[in-house]
Amino acid sequence: MRWPNSSSRRTCWSPKYFPPQLVQYANSLLRTKVLFGSDYPMIPPDRWIADFEKLAIKPEVRPLIMRENAIRLLGLQNATATAAE
């Protein structure tokens, strides 16, 4: 990847409006770069998640977007392991 620390934000976008190219790259090249965000109160989390479930996101990529990428980004690996014990 040319710029490994780059980011893009889709503010106040429901997943149903994500362009096909974004979904394609979220499933491949950007699979470790995409994070969940609901834009609450504009889009409540339950609506965002319901719209996200309808996207053609690979099953193995969904947990990355919804949880694991944020854990890695925020350095919470040890905190989640301790909480699980």
Number of C-alpha atoms within 10 A of each C-alpha: 7 5 6 8 7 8 9 7 9 11 11 14 15 20 19 14 10 13 9 12 9 12 17 15 14 22 20 13 10 17 20 17 18 21 19 17 19 18 15 11 8 11 16 13 15 11 13 20 17 13 14 18 13 10 14 13 18 14 9 10 18 20 13 20 21 16 12 17 19 18 16 13 12 9 11 13 13 11 10 11 9 9 7 7 5
